[in-house]
């Protein structure tokens, strides 16, 4: 009975290679991603390495390797470096633009609901979310926050997939409590605030 209500976390995350990494289905790639992220965080945050210098040095090393490989291949009759076709397809650009457009329209719809629609629920959700981000950001810099996000992305989806039913039960109970508290606040406070009604806005 309980198992039939489970949904696929893998599909919810896109069902591709990224989902495999986040859910540790390709554990070698997950380990490599974790090690690389940790190494980069250590270089930039602990060792104080400069990002621009790091990128420049990596690109310089790559260019030198490819140049030497190509020259030695022509002299020794060896195959050239196996480089793919280095170009961005129109399909990839259109797909990326569509994804960005959807995200921008979603953000604009939230702003419209807050500024024009006077949606108090969305307003409080956005305000609390921004306050939490600001509060957490006061303790960590941007790079550390990104690294924490990487760690959470490699742990929370996998834990949720493994313990989905008990987590859903706890979240459902917490939602019911929060919803009941909101109803109390809405009845005693929010309904008494002098917000203009939608009918009044349409007649203006």
TIMI-904817 format. One record per residue: residue number from 1; residue in three letters; y, z, x of N, C-alpha, C in turn. Coordinates in nm, 4 decimals, padded with zeros to 6 digits. Atoms other than C-alpha are relative to their C-alpha. Example, Ala and Ser with C-alpha at 12.3 -4.5 7.8 and 13.67 -1.06 7.14 Angstrom:
BEGIN
<1, 'ALA', <-00.1190, 00.0000, 00.0890>, <-00.4500, 00.7800, 01.2300>, <00.1200, 00.0000, 00.0900>>
<2, 'SER', <-00.1190, -00.0060, -00.0820>, <-00.1060, 00.7140, 01.3670>, <00.1090, 00.0730, -00.0770>>
This chain:
BEGIN
<1, 'UNK', <-00.1203, 00.0000, 00.0821>, <00.0000, 00.0000, 00.0000>, <00.1254, 00.0000, 00.0856>>
<2, 'UNK', <-00.1180, -00.0099, -00.0837>, <00.2490, 00.1061, 00.2691>, <00.0165, -00.1195, 00.0915>>
<3, 'UNK', <-00.0083, 00.1117, -00.0929>, <00.1574, -00.1807, 00.5003>, <00.0540, -00.1250, -00.0675>>
<4, 'UNK', <-00.0435, 00.1216, 00.0680>, <00.2335, -00.4419, 00.2296>, <00.1516, -00.0091, -00.0077>>
<5, 'UNK', <-00.1451, 00.0010, 00.0085>, <00.5982, -00.3381, 00.2276>, <00.0656, -00.0281, 00.1346>>
<6, 'UNK', <-00.0555, 00.0247, -00.1318>, <00.6400, -00.3988, 00.5990>, <00.0481, -00.1439, 00.0106>>
<7, 'UNK', <-00.0467, 00.1353, -00.0264>, <00.8463, -00.6978, 00.7045>, <-00.0049, -00.0251, 00.1504>>
<8, 'UNK', <00.0153, 00.0368, -00.1401>, <00.8299, -00.8848, 01.0313>, <00.1308, 00.0206, 00.0757>>
<9, 'UNK', <-00.1172, -00.0208, -00.0850>, <01.0792, -00.7472, 01.2831>, <00.0185, -00.1192, 00.0920>>
<10, 'UNK', <-00.0061, 00.1164, -00.0880>, <00.9936, -01.0433, 01.5053>, <00.0764, -00.1144, -00.0654>>
<11, 'UNK', <-00.0713, 00.1056, 00.0715>, <01.1119, -01.2901, 01.2402>, <00.1445, 00.0396, -00.0270>>
<12, 'UNK', <-00.1370, -00.0459, 00.0247>, <01.4167, -01.0765, 01.1624>, <00.0884, -00.0191, 00.1219>>
<13, 'UNK', <-00.0753, 00.0199, -00.1240>, <01.5228, -01.1115, 01.5274>, <00.0076, -00.1463, 00.0413>>
<14, 'UNK', <-00.0082, 00.1427, -00.0310>, <01.4875, -01.4890, 01.5172>, <-00.1330, -00.0664, 00.0216>>
<15, 'UNK', <00.1344, 00.0543, -00.0161>, <01.1189, -01.5309, 01.5902>, <-00.0217, -00.0871, 00.1208>>
<16, 'UNK', <00.0142, 00.0841, -00.1190>, <01.1750, -01.6993, 01.9276>, <-00.0260, 00.0797, 00.1256>>
<17, 'UNK', <00.0232, -00.0635, -00.1292>, <01.1685, -01.6149, 02.2957>, <00.0761, 00.1312, 00.0133>>
<18, 'UNK', <-00.0788, -00.1242, -00.0071>, <01.4442, -01.3540, 02.2568>, <-00.0724, 00.1126, -00.0726>>
<19, 'UNK', <00.0754, -00.1007, 00.0739>, <01.2372, -01.1710, 01.9959>, <-00.1197, 00.0490, 00.0798>>
<20, 'UNK', <00.1136, -00.0385, -00.0826>, <00.9371, -01.1746, 02.2279>, <00.0418, 00.0979, 00.1092>>
<21, 'UNK', <-00.0489, -00.0884, -00.1059>, <01.1458, -01.0111, 02.5010>, <00.0378, 00.1365, -00.0563>>
<22, 'UNK', <-00.0471, -00.1264, 00.0568>, <01.3051, -00.7474, 02.2773>, <-00.1137, 00.0863, -00.0521>>
<23, 'UNK', <00.1138, -00.0742, 00.0548>, <00.9701, -00.6495, 02.1225>, <-00.1128, 00.0165, 00.1010>>
<24, 'UNK', <00.0963, -00.0169, -00.1094>, <00.7847, -00.6548, 02.4574>, <-00.1315, -00.0741, -00.0263>>
<25, 'UNK', <00.1195, 00.0810, 00.0200>, <00.5405, -00.9219, 02.3388>, <-00.0294, -00.0840, 00.1242>>
<26, 'UNK', <00.0133, 00.0612, -00.1325>, <00.6012, -01.1008, 02.6689>, <00.0490, 00.1039, 00.0993>>
<27, 'UNK', <-00.0461, -00.1196, -00.0717>, <00.6102, -00.7819, 02.8729>, <00.0506, -00.0322, 00.1396>>
<28, 'UNK', <-00.0508, 00.0360, -00.1331>, <00.6621, -00.9541, 03.2094>, <00.1463, -00.0423, -00.0081>>
<29, 'UNK', <-00.1396, 00.0422, 00.0180>, <00.9813, -01.1181, 03.0816>, <00.0880, 00.1192, -00.0364>>
<30, 'UNK', <-00.0767, -00.1186, 00.0370>, <01.0923, -00.7891, 02.9277>, <00.0285, 00.0866, 00.1220>>
<31, 'UNK', <-00.0188, -00.0779, -00.1226>, <01.0388, -00.6067, 03.2557>, <00.1003, -00.0684, 00.0921>>
<32, 'UNK', <-00.0935, 00.0736, -00.0856>, <01.2213, -00.8816, 03.4465>, <00.1428, 00.0119, -00.0534>>
<33, 'UNK', <-00.1325, -00.0144, 00.0611>, <01.5134, -00.8634, 03.2005>, <00.0567, 00.1392, 00.0234>>
<34, 'UNK', <-00.0442, -00.1381, -00.0218>, <01.5294, -00.4842, 03.2313>, <00.0364, 00.0234, 00.1460>>
<35, 'UNK', <-00.0266, -00.0184, -00.1434>, <01.5102, -00.4913, 03.6116>, <00.1273, -00.0740, 00.0404>>
<36, 'UNK', <-00.1198, 00.0772, -00.0338>, <01.7743, -00.7654, 03.6379>, <00.1258, 00.0668, -00.0549>>
<37, 'UNK', <-00.1158, -00.0680, 00.0590>, <02.0087, -00.5817, 03.3995>, <00.0339, 00.1267, 00.0763>>
<38, 'UNK', <-00.0228, -00.1229, -00.0761>, <01.9627, -00.2564, 03.5899>, <00.0592, -00.0306, 00.1367>>
<39, 'UNK', <-00.0511, 00.0367, -00.1326>, <02.0230, -00.4287, 03.9231>, <00.1465, -00.0430, -00.0080>>
<40, 'UNK', <-00.1384, 00.0426, 00.0154>, <02.3418, -00.5943, 03.7985>, <00.0915, 00.1177, -00.0303>>
<41, 'UNK', <-00.0806, -00.1183, 00.0315>, <02.4681, -00.2683, 03.6488>, <00.0209, 00.0857, 00.1250>>
<42, 'UNK', <-00.0116, -00.0802, -00.1220>, <02.3955, -00.0882, 03.9763>, <00.0972, -00.0652, 00.0989>>
<43, 'UNK', <-00.0882, 00.0703, -00.0931>, <02.5721, -00.3555, 04.1826>, <00.1466, 00.0154, -00.0384>>
<44, 'UNK', <-00.1397, 00.0021, 00.0432>, <02.8881, -00.3627, 03.9734>, <00.0561, 00.1397, -00.0278>>
<45, 'UNK', <-00.0504, -00.1306, 00.0419>, <02.9093, -00.0005, 03.8536>, <-00.0134, 00.1044, 00.1107>>
<46, 'UNK', <00.0251, -00.1023, -00.1015>, <02.7574, 00.2106, 04.1330>, <00.0470, -00.0463, 00.1373>>
<47, 'UNK', <-00.0365, 00.0509, -00.1321>, <02.7977, -00.0062, 04.4414>, <00.1424, -00.0537, 00.0050>>
<48, 'UNK', <-00.1378, 00.0470, 00.0037>, <03.1393, -00.1304, 04.3262>, <00.0168, -00.1452, 00.0390>>
<49, 'UNK', <-00.0091, 00.1413, -00.0347>, <03.0605, -00.4971, 04.3833>, <00.0873, -00.0721, -00.1007>>
<50, 'UNK', <-00.0914, 00.0741, 00.0857>, <03.3172, -00.7411, 04.2440>, <-00.0744, -00.1136, -00.0689>>
<51, 'UNK', <00.0712, 00.1016, 00.0773>, <03.1945, -00.9711, 03.9666>, <00.0314, -00.1403, 00.0487>>
<52, 'UNK', <-00.0379, 00.1336, -00.0449>, <03.3922, -01.2745, 04.0868>, <-00.0628, -00.0317, 00.1351>>
<53, 'UNK', <00.0625, 00.0212, -00.1312>, <03.2665, -01.2299, 04.4426>, <-00.1501, -00.0214, -00.0141>>
<54, 'UNK', <00.1442, 00.0143, 00.0199>, <02.9088, -01.1902, 04.3205>, <-00.0345, -00.1392, -00.0519>>
<55, 'UNK', <00.0268, 00.1325, 00.0565>, <02.9191, -01.5069, 04.1084>, <00.0258, -00.1089, 00.1036>>
<56, 'UNK', <-00.0328, 00.1004, -00.1019>, <03.0867, -01.7027, 04.3900>, <-00.1076, -00.0055, 00.1077>>
<57, 'UNK', <00.1028, -00.0036, -00.1045>, <02.8294, -01.5878, 04.6473>, <-00.1329, -00.0563, -00.0490>>
<58, 'UNK', <00.1247, 00.0541, 00.0545>, <02.5361, -01.6677, 04.4191>, <00.0077, -00.1511, -00.0122>>
<59, 'UNK', <-00.0159, 00.1449, 00.0126>, <02.6718, -02.0145, 04.3433>, <00.0034, -00.0675, 00.1368>>
<60, 'UNK', <-00.0038, 00.0551, -00.1358>, <02.7443, -02.0726, 04.7129>, <-00.1394, -00.0077, 00.0587>>
<61, 'UNK', <00.1371, -00.0004, -00.0512>, <02.3898, -01.9727, 04.8070>, <-00.0834, -00.1078, -00.0680>>
<62, 'UNK', <00.0749, 00.1014, 00.0730>, <02.2490, -02.1994, 04.5357>, <00.0363, -00.1401, 00.0465>>
<63, 'UNK', <-00.0446, 00.1318, -00.0452>, <02.4591, -02.4954, 04.6458>, <-00.0537, -00.0305, 00.1397>>
<64, 'UNK', <00.0511, 00.0198, -00.1365>, <02.3575, -02.4471, 05.0120>, <-00.1492, -00.0316, -00.0026>>
<65, 'UNK', <00.1446, 00.0237, 00.0084>, <01.9877, -02.4274, 04.9199>, <-00.0294, -00.1400, -00.0517>>
<66, 'UNK', <00.0233, 00.1329, 00.0563>, <02.0039, -02.7411, 04.7057>, <00.0414, -00.1103, 00.0960>>
<67, 'UNK', <-00.0464, 00.1012, -00.0955>, <02.2033, -02.9310, 04.9688>, <-00.0999, -00.0161, 00.1148>>
<68, 'UNK', <00.0970, 00.0059, -00.1106>, <01.9631, -02.8413, 05.2508>, <-00.1314, -00.0586, -00.0461>>
<69, 'UNK', <00.1252, 00.0520, 00.0548>, <01.6638, -02.9150, 05.0285>, <00.0089, -00.1518, -00.0166>>
<70, 'UNK', <-00.0154, 00.1436, 00.0215>, <01.8008, -03.2598, 04.9336>, <00.0038, -00.0762, 00.1317>>
<71, 'UNK', <-00.0078, 00.0680, -00.1292>, <01.8838, -03.3504, 05.2967>, <-00.1342, -00.0022, 00.0702>>
<72, 'UNK', <00.1312, -00.0047, -00.0656>, <01.5497, -03.2338, 05.4301>, <-00.1014, -00.0870, -00.0732>>
<73, 'UNK', <00.0924, 00.0849, 00.0756>, <01.3694, -03.4159, 05.1493>, <00.0171, -00.1463, 00.0361>>
<74, 'UNK', <-00.0232, 00.1398, -00.0360>, <01.5352, -03.7460, 05.2412>, <-00.0477, -00.0301, 00.1413>>
<75, 'UNK', <00.0438, 00.0210, -00.1375>, <01.4514, -03.6986, 05.6111>, <-00.1512, 00.0072, 00.0143>>
<76, 'UNK', <00.1442, -00.0234, -00.0134>, <01.0917, -03.5819, 05.5619>, <-00.0810, -00.0673, -00.1100>>
<77, 'UNK', <00.0671, 00.0685, 00.1113>, <01.0106, -03.8027, 05.2608>, <-00.0668, 00.0981, -00.0961>>
<78, 'UNK', <00.0471, -00.1017, 00.0946>, <00.9662, -03.4976, 05.0410>, <00.0685, -00.0211, -00.1349>>
<79, 'UNK', <-00.0653, 00.0148, 00.1316>, <01.0437, -03.4760, 04.6667>, <00.1316, 00.0768, -00.0057>>
<80, 'UNK', <-00.1307, -00.0634, 00.0174>, <01.3994, -03.3881, 04.5677>, <-00.0136, 00.1266, -00.0850>>
<81, 'UNK', <00.0054, -00.1220, 00.0834>, <01.4815, -03.0529, 04.4001>, <-00.0225, -00.0345, -00.1459>>
<82, 'UNK', <00.0323, 00.0298, 00.1412>, <01.3359, -03.0463, 04.0462>, <00.1069, 00.0511, -00.0955>>
<83, 'UNK', <-00.1086, -00.0415, 00.0878>, <01.6680, -03.0167, 03.8668>, <-00.0121, -00.0692, -00.1354>>
<84, 'UNK', <-00.0002, 00.0642, 00.1327>, <01.6813, -03.0765, 03.4896>, <00.1245, -00.0850, -00.0179>>
<85, 'UNK', <-00.1168, 00.0802, 00.0327>, <01.9282, -03.3099, 03.3278>, <00.1167, 00.0934, -00.0315>>
<86, 'UNK', <-00.1083, -00.0970, 00.0117>, <02.2508, -03.1128, 03.3763>, <00.1103, -00.0524, -00.0908>>
<87, 'UNK', <-00.1020, 00.0374, 00.0959>, <02.4400, -03.1927, 03.0603>, <-00.0239, 00.0778, -00.1294>>
<88, 'UNK', <00.0071, -00.0713, 00.1268>, <02.5175, -03.0199, 02.7314>, <-00.0069, -00.1026, -00.1123>>
<89, 'UNK', <00.0178, 00.0973, 00.1070>, <02.3891, -03.2105, 02.4309>, <00.0985, 00.0257, -00.1135>>
<90, 'UNK', <-00.0896, -00.0134, 00.1153>, <02.6059, -03.2768, 02.1282>, <-00.0603, 00.0909, -00.1045>>
<91, 'UNK', <00.0675, -00.0856, 00.0973>, <02.3466, -03.1038, 01.9109>, <00.0193, 00.1478, 00.0334>>
<92, 'UNK', <-00.0194, -00.1393, -00.0400>, <02.3764, -02.7823, 02.1145>, <00.1428, 00.0468, -00.0267>>
<93, 'UNK', <-00.1403, -00.0349, 00.0254>, <02.7566, -02.7899, 02.0880>, <00.0250, 00.0204, -00.1485>>
<94, 'UNK', <-00.0189, -00.0116, 00.1444>, <02.7464, -02.8473, 01.7115>, <-00.0656, 00.1268, -00.0531>>
<95, 'UNK', <00.0695, -00.1212, 00.0447>, <02.4920, -02.5668, 01.6645>, <00.0778, 00.1247, 00.0387>>
<96, 'UNK', <-00.0788, -00.1150, -00.0445>, <02.7009, -02.3240, 01.8719>, <00.1280, 00.0133, -00.0817>>
<97, 'UNK', <-00.1225, -00.0031, 00.0806>, <03.0154, -02.4220, 01.6806>, <-00.0281, 00.0506, -00.1409>>
<98, 'UNK', <00.0364, -00.0480, 00.1337>, <02.8364, -02.3614, 01.3485>, <-00.0219, 00.1505, 00.0000>>
<99, 'UNK', <00.0243, -00.1443, -00.0088>, <02.7238, -02.0153, 01.4614>, <00.1326, 00.0751, 00.0116>>
<100, 'UNK', <-00.1307, -00.0651, -00.0160>, <03.0777, -01.9272, 01.5719>, <00.0784, -00.0050, -00.1306>>
<101, 'UNK', <-00.0723, 00.0143, 00.1270>, <03.2217, -02.0617, 01.2456>, <-00.0500, 00.0994, -00.1031>>
<102, 'UNK', <00.0563, -00.0952, 00.0961>, <02.9843, -01.8486, 01.0381>, <00.0467, 00.1421, 00.0314>>
<103, 'UNK', <-00.0438, -00.1342, -00.0383>, <03.0751, -01.5354, 01.2353>, <00.1477, 00.0210, -00.0310>>
<104, 'UNK', <-00.1439, -00.0121, 00.0272>, <03.4492, -01.6033, 01.2074>, <00.0257, 00.0107, -00.1500>>
<105, 'UNK', <-00.0186, -00.0055, 00.1451>, <03.4259, -01.6694, 00.8321>, <-00.0446, 00.1336, -00.0575>>
<106, 'UNK', <00.0459, -00.1310, 00.0471>, <03.2287, -01.3479, 00.7844>, <00.1039, 00.1074, 00.0310>>
<107, 'UNK', <-00.1042, -00.0969, -00.0359>, <03.4939, -01.1486, 00.9728>, <00.1231, -00.0169, -00.0882>>
<108, 'UNK', <-00.1160, 00.0250, 00.0855>, <03.7701, -01.3160, 00.7705>, <-00.0244, 00.0469, -00.1438>>
<109, 'UNK', <00.0305, -00.0464, 00.1359>, <03.5910, -01.2368, 00.4438>, <00.0101, 00.1516, -00.0090>>
<110, 'UNK', <-00.0144, -00.1462, -00.0022>, <03.5732, -00.8694, 00.5436>, <00.1471, 00.0377, 00.0000>>
<111, 'UNK', <-00.1441, -00.0278, -00.0031>, <03.9452, -00.8726, 00.6299>, <00.0638, -00.0267, -00.1353>>
<112, 'UNK', <-00.0546, 00.0327, 00.1323>, <04.0186, -01.0373, 00.2924>, <-00.0349, 00.1090, -00.1008>>
<113, 'UNK', <00.0412, -00.1049, 00.0938>, <03.8174, -00.7752, 00.1026>, <00.0795, 00.1281, 00.0210>>
<114, 'UNK', <-00.0751, -00.1223, -00.0288>, <04.0087, -00.4974, 00.2776>, <00.1474, -00.0174, -00.0363>>
<115, 'UNK', <-00.1447, 00.0172, 00.0164>, <04.3616, -00.6420, 00.2722>, <00.0391, -00.0437, -00.1404>>
<116, 'UNK', <-00.0358, 00.0549, 00.1305>, <04.3591, -00.8297, -00.0598>, <-00.0798, 00.0669, -00.1119>>
<117, 'UNK', <00.0846, -00.0552, 00.1049>, <04.0650, -00.6955, -00.2564>, <00.0078, 00.1500, -00.0134>>
<118, 'UNK', <-00.0081, -00.1453, 00.0064>, <04.1301, -00.3312, -00.1732>, <-00.1354, 00.0665, -00.0092>>
<119, 'UNK', <00.1356, -00.0556, 00.0045>, <03.7568, -00.2675, -00.1205>, <-00.0061, 00.1240, 00.0885>>
<120, 'UNK', <-00.0030, -00.1254, -00.0751>, <03.7467, 00.0991, -00.0196>, <-00.1278, 00.0221, 00.0798>>
<121, 'UNK', <00.1265, -00.0207, -00.0701>, <03.3779, 00.0976, 00.0773>, <00.0016, -00.0746, 00.1329>>
<122, 'UNK', <-00.0044, 00.0792, -00.1238>, <03.4216, -00.1845, 00.3295>, <00.1063, 00.0555, 00.0934>>
<123, 'UNK', <-00.1059, -00.0572, -00.0831>, <03.7471, -00.0279, 00.4498>, <-00.0504, 00.1210, 00.0779>>
<124, 'UNK', <00.0502, -00.1189, -00.0677>, <03.5785, 00.3033, 00.5272>, <-00.1101, -00.0350, 00.0997>>
<125, 'UNK', <00.1053, 00.0417, -00.0922>, <03.2787, 00.1304, 00.6852>, <00.0587, -00.0575, 00.1290>>
<126, 'UNK', <-00.0632, 00.0605, -00.1174>, <03.4997, -00.0764, 00.9165>, <00.0768, 00.1040, 00.0799>>
<127, 'UNK', <-00.0790, -00.1022, -00.0689>, <03.7296, 00.2170, 00.9956>, <-00.0890, 00.0957, 00.0783>>
<128, 'UNK', <00.0908, -00.0919, -00.0681>, <03.4402, 00.4500, 01.0790>, <-00.0681, -00.0698, 00.1171>>
<129, 'UNK', <00.0635, 00.0742, -00.1090>, <03.2680, 00.1794, 01.2854>, <00.0919, -00.0182, 00.1192>>
<130, 'UNK', <-00.0960, 00.0175, -00.1095>, <03.5807, 00.1066, 01.4880>, <00.0312, 00.1324, 00.0689>>
<131, 'UNK', <-00.0256, -00.1310, -00.0600>, <03.6448, 00.4782, 01.5378>, <-00.1155, 00.0422, 00.0895>>
<132, 'UNK', <00.1170, -00.0350, -00.0813>, <03.2884, 00.5317, 01.6634>, <00.0001, -00.0794, 00.1299>>
<133, 'UNK', <-00.0048, 00.0830, -00.1212>, <03.3229, 00.2381, 01.9050>, <00.1084, 00.0489, 00.0943>>
<134, 'UNK', <-00.1089, -00.0503, -00.0836>, <03.6573, 00.3708, 02.0277>, <-00.0354, 00.1330, 00.0652>>
<135, 'UNK', <00.0374, -00.1310, -00.0534>, <03.5174, 00.7222, 02.0700>, <-00.1030, -00.0140, 00.1116>>
<136, 'UNK', <00.1015, 00.0213, -00.1039>, <03.2124, 00.6027, 02.2630>, <00.0621, -00.0681, 00.1211>>
<137, 'UNK', <-00.0640, 00.0712, -00.1099>, <03.4293, 00.3669, 02.4688>, <00.0861, 00.0878, 00.0880>>
<138, 'UNK', <-00.0806, -00.0910, -00.0827>, <03.6396, 00.6616, 02.5870>, <-00.0833, 00.0689, 00.1068>>
<139, 'UNK', <00.0880, -00.0637, -00.0982>, <03.3357, 00.7930, 02.7781>, <-00.0583, -00.0993, 00.1002>>
<140, 'UNK', <00.0618, 00.1009, -00.0862>, <03.2092, 00.4663, 02.9289>, <00.0921, -00.1205, 00.0117>>
<141, 'UNK', <-00.0720, 00.1260, -00.0107>, <03.3592, 00.1471, 03.0628>, <-00.0807, -00.1118, -00.0656>>
<142, 'UNK', <00.0617, 00.1106, 00.0728>, <03.2746, -00.1955, 02.9222>, <-00.1365, -00.0366, 00.0565>>
<143, 'UNK', <00.1263, 00.0393, -00.0613>, <02.9979, -00.2758, 03.1719>, <-00.1110, 00.0989, -00.0335>>
<144, 'UNK', <00.1002, -00.1003, 00.0336>, <02.8183, 00.0519, 03.1084>, <-00.0395, -00.0096, -00.1468>>
<145, 'UNK', <00.0318, 00.0180, 00.1408>, <02.8441, -00.0038, 02.7327>, <-00.0935, -00.1195, -00.0214>>
<146, 'UNK', <00.0887, 00.1168, 00.0098>, <02.6866, -00.3485, 02.7756>, <-00.1400, 00.0356, 00.0463>>
<147, 'UNK', <00.1313, -00.0405, -00.0525>, <02.4058, -00.1964, 02.9831>, <-00.0713, 00.0922, -00.0991>>
<148, 'UNK', <00.0597, -00.0861, 00.1028>, <02.3491, 00.0738, 02.7194>, <-00.0497, -00.0842, -00.1171>>
<149, 'UNK', <00.0434, 00.0907, 00.1060>, <02.3343, -00.2042, 02.4600>, <-00.1291, -00.0719, 00.0356>>
<150, 'UNK', <00.1240, 00.0646, -00.0455>, <02.0669, -00.3796, 02.6677>, <-00.1171, 00.0963, -00.0134>>
<151, 'UNK', <00.1072, -00.0994, 00.0096>, <01.8620, -00.0590, 02.6893>, <-00.0393, 00.0257, -00.1452>>
<152, 'UNK', <00.0298, -00.0237, 00.1411>, <01.8933, 00.0010, 02.3158>, <-00.0719, -00.1199, -00.0622>>
<153, 'UNK', <00.0637, 00.1194, 00.0562>, <01.7979, -00.3594, 02.2366>, <-00.1451, -00.0132, 00.0453>>
<154, 'UNK', <00.1376, 00.0054, -00.0497>, <01.4819, -00.3176, 02.4453>, <-00.0849, 00.1163, -00.0498>>
<155, 'UNK', <00.0758, -00.1159, 00.0476>, <01.3820, 00.0109, 02.2795>, <-00.0017, 00.0117, -00.1527>>
<156, 'UNK', <-00.0058, -00.0237, 00.1440>, <01.5033, 00.0352, 01.9183>, <-00.0831, -00.0996, -00.0825>>
<157, 'UNK', <00.0833, 00.0905, 00.0803>, <01.3464, -00.2883, 01.7800>, <-00.1494, 00.0258, 00.0166>>
<158, 'UNK', <00.1424, -00.0259, -00.0229>, <01.0107, -00.2096, 01.9428>, <-00.0441, 00.1292, -00.0685>>
<159, 'UNK', <00.0340, -00.1259, 00.0665>, <01.0148, 00.1497, 01.8153>, <-00.0023, -00.0171, -00.1519>>
<160, 'UNK', <-00.0033, 00.0206, 00.1445>, <01.1124, 00.0347, 01.4661>, <-00.1216, -00.0793, -00.0465>>
<161, 'UNK', <00.1174, 00.0776, 00.0384>, <00.8328, -00.2217, 01.4588>, <-00.1251, 00.0873, -00.0019>>
<162, 'UNK', <00.1181, -00.0851, -00.0100>, <00.5807, 00.0462, 01.5591>, <-00.0011, 00.1086, -00.1072>>
<163, 'UNK', <-00.0082, -00.1110, 00.0953>, <00.7058, 00.3228, 01.3273>, <00.0878, -00.0379, -00.1198>>
<164, 'UNK', <-00.0886, 00.0527, 00.1043>, <00.8608, 00.1130, 01.0502>, <-00.0032, 00.0834, -00.1270>>
<165, 'UNK', <00.0093, -00.0711, 00.1276>, <00.7306, 00.3038, 00.7463>, <00.0659, 00.1376, 00.0024>>
<166, 'UNK', <-00.0692, -00.1307, -00.0006>, <00.8338, 00.6607, 00.8467>, <00.1499, -00.0116, 00.0236>>
<167, 'UNK', <-00.1442, 00.0185, -00.0221>, <01.1707, 00.5325, 00.9731>, <00.0675, -00.0444, -00.1282>>
<168, 'UNK', <-00.0572, 00.0454, 00.1272>, <01.2317, 00.3509, 00.6430>, <00.0127, 00.1159, -00.0993>>
<169, 'UNK', <-00.0060, -00.1151, 00.0905>, <01.1510, 00.6706, 00.4524>, <00.1177, 00.0901, 00.0349>>
<170, 'UNK', <-00.1117, -00.0859, -00.0423>, <01.3999, 00.8730, 00.6595>, <00.1339, -00.0667, -00.0297>>
<171, 'UNK', <-00.1252, 00.0703, 00.0269>, <01.6684, 00.6060, 00.6291>, <00.0309, -00.0047, -00.1493>>
<172, 'UNK', <-00.0206, 00.0023, 00.1440>, <01.6150, 00.5829, 00.2538>, <00.0506, 00.1356, -00.0501>>
<173, 'UNK', <-00.0455, -00.1332, 00.0396>, <01.6529, 00.9596, 00.2159>, <00.1437, 00.0236, 00.0448>>
<174, 'UNK', <-00.1367, -00.0171, -00.0500>, <01.9669, 00.9585, 00.4333>, <00.0983, -00.0831, -00.0809>>
<175, 'UNK', <-00.0876, 00.0848, 00.0812>, <02.1127, 00.6697, 00.2307>, <00.0269, 00.0630, -00.1362>>
<176, 'UNK', <-00.0187, -00.0639, 00.1306>, <02.0554, 00.8541, -00.0968>, <00.0965, 00.1174, 00.0100>>
<177, 'UNK', <-00.0912, -00.1130, -00.0179>, <02.2313, 01.1633, 00.0391>, <00.1429, -00.0494, 00.0210>>
<178, 'UNK', <-00.1333, 00.0532, -00.0266>, <02.5236, 00.9589, 00.1738>, <00.0601, -00.0628, -00.1260>>
<179, 'UNK', <-00.0506, 00.0630, 00.1225>, <02.5507, 00.7628, -00.1518>, <00.0437, 00.1051, -00.1017>>
<180, 'UNK', <-00.0375, -00.1075, 00.0923>, <02.5554, 01.0848, -00.3559>, <00.1316, 00.0642, 00.0422>>
<181, 'UNK', <-00.1252, -00.0588, -00.0477>, <02.8293, 01.2279, -00.1345>, <00.1173, -00.0938, -00.0244>>
<182, 'UNK', <-00.1069, 00.0964, 00.0248>, <03.0312, 00.9087, -00.1669>, <00.0385, -00.0014, -00.1475>>
<183, 'UNK', <-00.0301, -00.0021, 00.1428>, <03.0003, 00.9192, -00.5453>, <00.0856, 00.1209, -00.0361>>
<184, 'UNK', <-00.0806, -00.1193, 00.0248>, <03.1374, 01.2732, -00.5421>, <00.1440, -00.0217, 00.0452>>
<185, 'UNK', <-00.1343, 00.0273, -00.0523>, <03.4315, 01.1689, -00.3234>, <00.0708, -00.1038, -00.0858>>
<186, 'UNK', <-00.0594, 00.1057, 00.0813>, <03.4868, 00.8578, -00.5343>, <00.0499, 00.0548, -00.1341>>
<187, 'UNK', <-00.0382, -00.0552, 00.1312>, <03.4961, 01.0549, -00.8620>, <00.1165, 00.0976, 00.0104>>
<188, 'UNK', <-00.1003, -00.1066, -00.0090>, <03.7147, 01.3383, -00.7361>, <00.1277, -00.0415, 00.0725>>
<189, 'UNK', <-00.1164, 00.0345, -00.0828>, <03.9483, 01.1634, -00.4901>, <00.0434, -00.1446, -00.0174>>
<190, 'UNK', <-00.0389, 00.1408, -00.0093>, <03.9393, 00.7845, -00.4703>, <00.0486, -00.0559, -00.1331>>
<191, 'UNK', <-00.0400, 00.0538, 00.1303>, <03.9653, 00.7137, -00.8439>, <00.1381, 00.0501, -00.0422>>
<192, 'UNK', <-00.1302, -00.0533, 00.0342>, <04.2806, 00.9244, -00.8569>, <00.1123, -00.0605, 00.0829>>
<193, 'UNK', <-00.1031, 00.0628, -00.0821>, <04.4590, 00.7203, -00.5895>, <00.0633, -00.1162, -00.0763>>
<194, 'UNK', <-00.0706, 00.1032, 00.0797>, <04.7224, 00.4783, -00.7277>, <-00.0173, -00.1403, 00.0550>>
<195, 'UNK', <00.0224, 00.1379, -00.0431>, <04.5559, 00.1498, -00.6238>, <00.0192, -00.0942, -00.1178>>
<196, 'UNK', <-00.0161, 00.0953, 00.1108>, <04.6548, -00.1557, -00.8290>, <-00.1330, -00.0608, -00.0385>>
<197, 'UNK', <00.1260, 00.0574, 00.0461>, <04.3729, -00.2953, -01.0395>, <-00.0001, -00.1505, 00.0230>>
<198, 'UNK', <00.0124, 00.1447, -00.0199>, <04.2401, -00.6480, -00.9989>, <00.0683, -00.0763, -00.1141>>
<199, 'UNK', <-00.0610, 00.0683, 00.1139>, <04.3685, -00.7351, -01.3496>, <00.1509, -00.0069, 00.0185>>
<200, 'UNK', <-00.1439, 00.0001, -00.0234>, <04.7189, -00.6343, -01.2496>, <00.0387, -00.0998, 00.1069>>
<201, 'UNK', <-00.0312, 00.0960, -00.1081>, <04.7000, -00.8464, -00.9341>, <00.0001, -00.1430, -00.0531>>
<202, 'UNK', <00.0085, 00.1363, 00.0485>, <04.5980, -01.1560, -01.1302>, <00.1203, -00.0390, -00.0854>>
<203, 'UNK', <-00.1142, 00.0296, 00.0853>, <04.8943, -01.1255, -01.3656>, <00.1296, -00.0138, 00.0771>>
<204, 'UNK', <-00.1209, 00.0088, -00.0798>, <05.1438, -01.1074, -01.0782>, <00.0215, -00.1413, 00.0517>>
